[in-house]
Amino acid sequence: MREEFERLVTEEFPKAIPKQFRSVINNLAFLVEDEPSAETRKAEKLHQNETLLGLYNGVPYPLRGDLYGVGAVLPDTITLYQKPIEEEASEHGGGTAAVRTVIRETIWHEVAHHFGMDEHTVRRREDEREGKK
């Protein structure tokens, strides 16, 4: 159910991002969609058997200049894809706890992009967080 999923996103955001980083996040909106659209799949060069859990779109924080926000600026977005997240959670035992974990990890991943990390750096940091390196 979408409402329950959105509630979990709201609850997991503060758990995913340390307070000192949350305080500098601005002009960022979270969206929830069922799954990536055909246009997103094409733009991200996804193969038929690939999907996304989340996607960041916007101007990364370190690239925002002094004039950022002068005038109307649409917010950056992080889109969380409910069906792929729930499918990923089912591969890790399923249930609300597993969905929460995947949401939290996806938020962390996409906010890292918001802070200017490229995919390689984000994945390396994830490995470090999980003790893989």
MDTraj code that builds the backbone (N, CA, C; nanometers):
import mdtraj as md
import numpy as np

residues = "MET ARG GLU GLU PHE GLU ARG LEU VAL THR GLU GLU PHE PRO LYS ALA ILE PRO LYS GLN PHE ARG SER VAL ILE ASN ASN LEU ALA PHE LEU VAL GLU ASP GLU PRO SER ALA GLU THR ARG LYS ALA GLU LYS LEU HIS GLN ASN GLU THR LEU LEU GLY LEU TYR ASN GLY VAL PRO TYR PRO LEU ARG GLY ASP LEU TYR GLY VAL GLY ALA VAL LEU PRO ASP THR ILE THR LEU TYR GLN LYS PRO ILE GLU GLU GLU ALA SER GLU HIS GLY GLY GLY THR ALA ALA VAL ARG THR VAL ILE ARG GLU THR ILE TRP HIS GLU VAL ALA HIS HIS PHE GLY MET ASP GLU HIS THR VAL ARG ARG ARG GLU ASP GLU ARG GLU GLY LYS LYS".split()
xyz = np.array([
    [0.0842, -0.1172, 0.0000],
    [0.0000, 0.0000, 0.0000],
    [0.0897, 0.1248, 0.0000],
    [0.0564, 0.2203, -0.0857],
    [0.1389, 0.3397, -0.1026],
    [0.1511, 0.4220, 0.0252],
    [0.0415, 0.4435, 0.0953],
    [0.0464, 0.5267, 0.2160],
    [0.1421, 0.4689, 0.3192],
    [0.1379, 0.3391, 0.3383],
    [0.2275, 0.2729, 0.4343],
    [0.3725, 0.2891, 0.3898],
    [0.3980, 0.2714, 0.2624],
    [0.5336, 0.2838, 0.2092],
    [0.5848, 0.4270, 0.2306],
    [0.5024, 0.5252, 0.1986],
    [0.5429, 0.6654, 0.2180],
    [0.5700, 0.6956, 0.3649],
    [0.4915, 0.6361, 0.4535],
    [0.5151, 0.6549, 0.5972],
    [0.6514, 0.5982, 0.6358],
    [0.6859, 0.4817, 0.5805],
    [0.8166, 0.4217, 0.6089],
    [0.9297, 0.5101, 0.5574],
    [0.9112, 0.5686, 0.4401],
    [1.0128, 0.6598, 0.3856],
    [1.0348, 0.7759, 0.4825],
    [0.9265, 0.8343, 0.5288],
    [0.9351, 0.9467, 0.6233],
    [1.0055, 0.9058, 0.7521],
    [0.9746, 0.7880, 0.8013],
    [1.0351, 0.7406, 0.9258],
    [1.1824, 0.7026, 0.9084],
    [1.2198, 0.6527, 0.7930],
    [1.3572, 0.6050, 0.7733],
    [1.4550, 0.7145, 0.7342],
    [1.4073, 0.8268, 0.6811],
    [1.4987, 0.9338, 0.6413],
    [1.5916, 0.9764, 0.7546],
    [1.5400, 1.0090, 0.8740],
    [1.6333, 1.0518, 0.9799],
    [1.7267, 0.9410, 1.0273],
    [1.6882, 0.8167, 1.0053],
    [1.7759, 0.7059, 1.0435],
    [1.8848, 0.6834, 0.9385],
    [1.8570, 0.7224, 0.8153],
    [1.9512, 0.6997, 0.7052],
    [2.0590, 0.8063, 0.6984],
    [2.0242, 0.9286, 0.7377],
    [2.1151, 1.0423, 0.7193],
    [2.1482, 1.1036, 0.8547],
    [2.2777, 1.1082, 0.8888],
    [2.3160, 1.1696, 1.0170],
    [2.2677, 1.3148, 1.0273],
    [2.2374, 1.3568, 1.1485],
    [2.1805, 1.4891, 1.1742],
    [2.2632, 1.6016, 1.1134],
    [2.3965, 1.5936, 1.1236],
    [2.4790, 1.7032, 1.0726],
    [2.4659, 1.7189, 0.9215],
    [2.4291, 1.6130, 0.8509],
    [2.4084, 1.6222, 0.7059],
    [2.2647, 1.6627, 0.6743],
    [2.1699, 1.6165, 0.7544],
    [2.0297, 1.6553, 0.7326],
    [2.0143, 1.8053, 0.7415],
    [2.0905, 1.8684, 0.8286],
    [2.0741, 2.0118, 0.8511],
    [2.1179, 2.0965, 0.7310],
    [2.1957, 2.0418, 0.6392],
    [2.2377, 2.1195, 0.5214],
    [2.1625, 2.0798, 0.3946],
    [2.0760, 1.9833, 0.4049],
    [1.9945, 1.9450, 0.2893],
    [1.8830, 2.0470, 0.2747],
    [1.8752, 2.1059, 0.1556],
    [1.7635, 2.1966, 0.1299],
    [1.7217, 2.1844, -0.0153],
    [1.6000, 2.2225, -0.0399],
    [1.5427, 2.2184, -0.1745],
    [1.5511, 2.0779, -0.2345],
    [1.5120, 1.9803, -0.1554],
    [1.5142, 1.8405, -0.1972],
    [1.3807, 1.7768, -0.1605],
    [1.3170, 1.7150, -0.2592],
    [1.1882, 1.6495, -0.2367],
    [1.2014, 1.4996, -0.2598],
    [1.1311, 1.4230, -0.1795],
    [1.1253, 1.2776, -0.1975],
    [0.9942, 1.2432, -0.2669],
    [1.0042, 1.1582, -0.3671],
    [0.8882, 1.1110, -0.4416],
    [0.8849, 0.9592, -0.4342],
    [0.7671, 0.9024, -0.4485],
    [0.7532, 0.7574, -0.4546],
    [0.6770, 0.7241, -0.5828],
    [0.7320, 0.6336, -0.6600],
    [0.6658, 0.5824, -0.7792],
    [0.6702, 0.4302, -0.7722],
    [0.5812, 0.3659, -0.8491],
    [0.5790, 0.2198, -0.8493],
    [0.7103, 0.1620, -0.8989],
    [0.7551, 0.2085, -1.0150],
    [0.8797, 0.1598, -1.0737],
    [0.9284, 0.2603, -1.1765],
    [1.0535, 0.2486, -1.2215],
    [1.1045, 0.3445, -1.3195],
    [1.0219, 0.3407, -1.4485],
    [0.9971, 0.4588, -1.5029],
    [0.9237, 0.4693, -1.6289],
    [1.0115, 0.4206, -1.7444],
    [0.9505, 0.4017, -1.8589],
    [1.0258, 0.3629, -1.9787],
    [1.1306, 0.4696, -2.0120],
    [1.0946, 0.5962, -1.9945],
    [1.1888, 0.7056, -2.0226],
    [1.3075, 0.7015, -1.9268],
    [1.2812, 0.6765, -1.7991],
    [1.3896, 0.6676, -1.7001],
    [1.4778, 0.5476, -1.7294],
    [1.4162, 0.4356, -1.7612],
    [1.4925, 0.3143, -1.7932],
    [1.5866, 0.3411, -1.9109],
    [1.5352, 0.4106, -2.0122],
    [1.6170, 0.4423, -2.1301],
    [1.7295, 0.5396, -2.0925],
    [1.6966, 0.6444, -2.0189],
    [1.7961, 0.7443, -1.9795],
    [1.9064, 0.6832, -1.8938],
    [1.8706, 0.5869, -1.8094],
    [1.9680, 0.5228, -1.7217],
    [2.0337, 0.4007, -1.7857],
    [1.9968, 0.3731, -1.9109],
    [2.0540, 0.2620, -1.9881],
    [2.0393, 0.1281, -1.9158],
    [1.9191, 0.1039, -1.8647],
    [1.8923, -0.0206, -1.7940],
    [1.8589, -0.1312, -1.8933],
    [1.9122, -0.2479, -1.8692],
    [1.8765, -0.3657, -1.9481],
    [1.7432, -0.4185, -1.8986],
    [1.6844, -0.5089, -1.9729],
    [1.5520, -0.5609, -1.9408],
    [1.5455, -0.6209, -1.7999],
    [1.6518, -0.6862, -1.7555],
    [1.6508, -0.7508, -1.6242],
    [1.7042, -0.6599, -1.5126],
    [1.7253, -0.5318, -1.5404],
    [1.7751, -0.4369, -1.4411],
    [1.6651, -0.3398, -1.3996],
    [1.6789, -0.2878, -1.2803],
    [1.5857, -0.1857, -1.2331],
    [1.6602, -0.0899, -1.1413],
    [1.5894, 0.0051, -1.0890],
    [1.6436, 0.1006, -0.9929],
    [1.5623, 0.0930, -0.8651],
    [1.6297, 0.1138, -0.7535],
    [1.5601, 0.1276, -0.6263],
    [1.5276, 0.2744, -0.6016],
    [1.6154, 0.3614, -0.6502],
    [1.5969, 0.5047, -0.6325],
    [1.6733, 0.5809, -0.7380],
    [1.6410, 0.7104, -0.7498],
    [1.7077, 0.7947, -0.8491],
    [1.7113, 0.9380, -0.7990],
    [1.8313, 0.9969, -0.8020],
    [1.8491, 1.1384, -0.7670],
    [1.8523, 1.2205, -0.8953],
    [1.7788, 1.3296, -0.8965],
    [1.7821, 1.4256, -1.0069],
    [1.7975, 1.5648, -0.9483],
    [1.8946, 1.6388, -0.9983],
    [1.9083, 1.7756, -0.9519],
    [2.0495, 1.8270, -0.9650],
    [2.0756, 1.9338, -0.8939],
    [2.2073, 1.9969, -0.8903],
    [2.2727, 1.9547, -0.7592],
    [2.3770, 1.8713, -0.7657],
    [2.4411, 1.8273, -0.6411],
    [2.4855, 1.9453, -0.5550],
    [2.4735, 1.9275, -0.4277],
    [2.5041, 2.0328, -0.3302],
    [2.6372, 2.1037, -0.3561],
    [2.7484, 2.0305, -0.3819],
    [2.8758, 2.1001, -0.4013],
    [2.8818, 2.1851, -0.5288],
    [2.7912, 2.1617, -0.6219],
    [2.7922, 2.2365, -0.7474],
    [2.7004, 2.3580, -0.7449],
    [2.6291, 2.3748, -0.6366],
    [2.5404, 2.4898, -0.6251],
    [2.6244, 2.6129, -0.5946],
    [2.6195, 2.7067, -0.6836],
    [2.6972, 2.8286, -0.6646],
    [2.6263, 2.9286, -0.5754],
    [2.6882, 3.0438, -0.5610],
    [2.6330, 3.1488, -0.4763],
    [2.4968, 3.1971, -0.5239],
    [2.4699, 3.1831, -0.6532],
    [2.3432, 3.2306, -0.7072],
    [2.2339, 3.1237, -0.7065],
    [2.2672, 3.0043, -0.6580],
    [2.1667, 2.8988, -0.6509],
    [2.0543, 2.9439, -0.5592],
    [1.9347, 2.9333, -0.6066],
    [1.8192, 2.9698, -0.5258],
    [1.7746, 3.1129, -0.5445],
    [1.8505, 3.1902, -0.6239],
    [1.8048, 3.3250, -0.6544],
    [1.6957, 3.3099, -0.7595],
    [1.5785, 3.3497, -0.7248],
    [1.4643, 3.3257, -0.8121],
    [1.4061, 3.1887, -0.7837],
    [1.3096, 3.1528, -0.8629],
    [1.2417, 3.0242, -0.8429],
    [1.3295, 2.9097, -0.8905],
    [1.3511, 2.8131, -0.8036],
    [1.4291, 2.6942, -0.8371],
    [1.3473, 2.5729, -0.7948],
    [1.3186, 2.4858, -0.8908],
    [1.2486, 2.3629, -0.8560],
    [1.3376, 2.2784, -0.7667],
    [1.2783, 2.2032, -0.6760],
    [1.3625, 2.1201, -0.5885],
    [1.4262, 2.0042, -0.6632],
    [1.5426, 1.9634, -0.6140],
    [1.5998, 1.8368, -0.6566],
    [1.5020, 1.7291, -0.6106],
    [1.5096, 1.6125, -0.6722],
    [1.4215, 1.5045, -0.6306],
    [1.4993, 1.3754, -0.6094],
    [1.4518, 1.2998, -0.5147],
    [1.4938, 1.1609, -0.4975],
    [1.3663, 1.0797, -0.5102],
    [1.3640, 0.9955, -0.6119],
    [1.2491, 0.9095, -0.6335],
    [1.2822, 0.7712, -0.5828],
    [1.1959, 0.7188, -0.4969],
    [1.2087, 0.5819, -0.4485],
    [1.1056, 0.4977, -0.5225],
    [1.1505, 0.3837, -0.5734],
    [1.0647, 0.2964, -0.6527],
    [1.0145, 0.1820, -0.5651],
    [0.8865, 0.1885, -0.5326],
    [0.8276, 0.0985, -0.4344],
    [0.8382, -0.0488, -0.4719],
    [0.7980, -0.0864, -0.5922],
    [0.7979, -0.2284, -0.6286],
    [0.9386, -0.2880, -0.6259],
    [1.0392, -0.2248, -0.6880],
    [1.1738, -0.2823, -0.6786],
    [1.2266, -0.2891, -0.5354],
    [1.1940, -0.1896, -0.4540],
    [1.2376, -0.1927, -0.3139],
    [1.1724, -0.3093, -0.2415],
    [1.0445, -0.3294, -0.2637],
    [0.9756, -0.4405, -0.1977],
    [1.0277, -0.5749, -0.2491],
    [1.0597, -0.5828, -0.3777],
    [1.1170, -0.7062, -0.4322],
    [1.2548, -0.7339, -0.3712],
    [1.3361, -0.6302, -0.3586],
    [1.4682, -0.6447, -0.2962],
    [1.4520, -0.6898, -0.1516],
    [1.3573, -0.6305, -0.0807],
    [1.3332, -0.6675, 0.0589],
    [1.2900, -0.8137, 0.0700],
    [1.2115, -0.8612, -0.0265],
    [1.1648, -1.0004, -0.0209],
    [1.2806, -1.0978, -0.0369],
    [1.3868, -1.0553, -0.1041],
    [1.5056, -1.1394, -0.1191],
    [1.5877, -1.1448, 0.0092],
    [1.5545, -1.0581, 0.1048],
    [1.6255, -1.0527, 0.2334],
    [1.5312, -1.0846, 0.3482],
    [1.4368, -1.1745, 0.3230],
    [1.3482, -1.2195, 0.4290],
    [1.2108, -1.1567, 0.4281],
    [1.1943, -1.0464, 0.3565],
    [1.0632, -0.9839, 0.3462],
    [1.0175, -0.9206, 0.4756],
    [0.8977, -0.8721, 0.4745],
    [0.8397, -0.8080, 0.5916],
    [0.8779, -0.6614, 0.6029],
    [0.8117, -0.5946, 0.6939],
    [0.8312, -0.4512, 0.7119],
    [0.9747, -0.4163, 0.7489],
    [1.0383, -0.4962, 0.8325],
    [1.1761, -0.4667, 0.8736],
    [1.2702, -0.4674, 0.7536],
    [1.2527, -0.5627, 0.6641],
    [1.3381, -0.5696, 0.5454],
    [1.3103, -0.4527, 0.4519],
    [1.1834, -0.4148, 0.4375],
    [1.1494, -0.2987, 0.3532],
    [1.2121, -0.1730, 0.4116],
    [1.2024, -0.1579, 0.5435],
    [1.2646, -0.0418, 0.6088],
    [1.4148, -0.0359, 0.5792],
    [1.4808, -0.1495, 0.5880],
    [1.6253, -0.1540, 0.5640],
    [1.6584, -0.1110, 0.4214],
    [1.5851, -0.1627, 0.3247],
    [1.6124, -0.1273, 0.1847],
    [1.5811, 0.0200, 0.1602],
    [1.4735, 0.0706, 0.2176],
    [1.4422, 0.2138, 0.2051],
    [1.5559, 0.2970, 0.2625],
    [1.5995, 0.2628, 0.3830],
    [1.7070, 0.3381, 0.4503],
    [1.8344, 0.3376, 0.3671],
    [1.8721, 0.2214, 0.3141],
    [1.9926, 0.2120, 0.2319],
    [1.9785, 0.2901, 0.1012],
    [1.8595, 0.2872, 0.0440],
    [1.8356, 0.3600, -0.0808],
    [1.8400, 0.5100, -0.0569],
    [1.7793, 0.5552, 0.0512],
    [1.7865, 0.6979, 0.0846],
    [1.9318, 0.7396, 0.1015],
    [2.0093, 0.6621, 0.1775],
    [2.1507, 0.6964, 0.1982],
    [2.2223, 0.7074, 0.0633],
    [2.2008, 0.6106, -0.0233],
    [2.2656, 0.6063, -0.1545],
    [2.2315, 0.7315, -0.2357],
    [2.1041, 0.7646, -0.2435],
    [2.0624, 0.8773, -0.3271],
    [2.1020, 1.0118, -0.2658],
    [2.0986, 1.0241, -0.1349],
    [2.1433, 1.1484, -0.0714],
    [2.2940, 1.1654, -0.0924],
    [2.3679, 1.0565, -0.0969],
    [2.5116, 1.0659, -0.1280],
    [2.5312, 1.1285, -0.2658],
    [2.4471, 1.0932, -0.3620],
    [2.4535, 1.1589, -0.4937],
    [2.4197, 1.3071, -0.4801],
    [2.3220, 1.3403, -0.3979],
    [2.2863, 1.4803, -0.3733],
    [2.4078, 1.5580, -0.3212],
    [2.4907, 1.4909, -0.2424],
    [2.6107, 1.5560, -0.1894],
    [2.7291, 1.5474, -0.2847],
    [2.7050, 1.5029, -0.4081],
    [2.8059, 1.5104, -0.5125],
    [2.8875, 1.3856, -0.5363],
    [2.8582, 1.2766, -0.4696],
    [2.9356, 1.1537, -0.4915],
    [2.8899, 1.0847, -0.6200],
    [2.9881, 1.0384, -0.6981],
    [2.9542, 0.9610, -0.8165],
    [2.9235, 0.8169, -0.7758],
    [2.8752, 0.7380, -0.8707],
    [2.8310, 0.6014, -0.8394],
    [2.9437, 0.5166, -0.7808],
    [3.0632, 0.5282, -0.8365],
    [3.1765, 0.4497, -0.7858],
    [3.2048, 0.4838, -0.6388],
    [3.2075, 0.6117, -0.6072],
    [3.2349, 0.6546, -0.4698],
    [3.1243, 0.6102, -0.3751],
    [2.9997, 0.6223, -0.4198],
    [2.8875, 0.5805, -0.3352],
    [2.8987, 0.4320, -0.3039],
    [2.9253, 0.3513, -0.4043],
    [2.9339, 0.2062, -0.3814],
    [3.0522, 0.1707, -0.2917],
    [3.1638, 0.2416, -0.3077],
    [3.2793, 0.2175, -0.2211],
    [3.2447, 0.2522, -0.0768],
    [3.1769, 0.3634, -0.0564],
    [3.1363, 0.4041, 0.0785],
    [3.0365, 0.3055, 0.1381],
    [2.9469, 0.2531, 0.0541],
    [2.8528, 0.1525, 0.1032],
    [2.9276, 0.0280, 0.1502],
    [3.0256, -0.0143, 0.0719],
    [3.1055, -0.1302, 0.1117],
    [3.1765, -0.1038, 0.2439],
    [3.2302, 0.0176, 0.2606],
    [3.2968, 0.0528, 0.3848],
    [3.1992, 0.0506, 0.5025],
    [3.0788, 0.1016, 0.4802],
    [2.9764, 0.1035, 0.5853],
    [2.9374, -0.0379, 0.6265],
    [2.9378, -0.1277, 0.5298],
    [2.8982, -0.2666, 0.5567],
    [3.0158, -0.3533, 0.5999],
    [3.1346, -0.2912, 0.6081],
    [3.2521, -0.3653, 0.6527],
    [3.3108, -0.4580, 0.5477],
    [3.2828, -0.4344, 0.4206],
    [3.3332, -0.5201, 0.3135],
    [3.4736, -0.4814, 0.2724],
    [3.5178, -0.3633, 0.3082],
    [3.6539, -0.3210, 0.2711],
    [3.7263, -0.2680, 0.3914],
])
top = md.Topology()
chain = top.add_chain()
for i, resn in enumerate(residues, 1):
    res = top.add_residue(resn, chain, resSeq=i)
    for name in ("N", "CA", "C"):
        top.add_atom(name, md.element.get_by_symbol(name[0]), res)
traj = md.Trajectory(xyz[None], top)
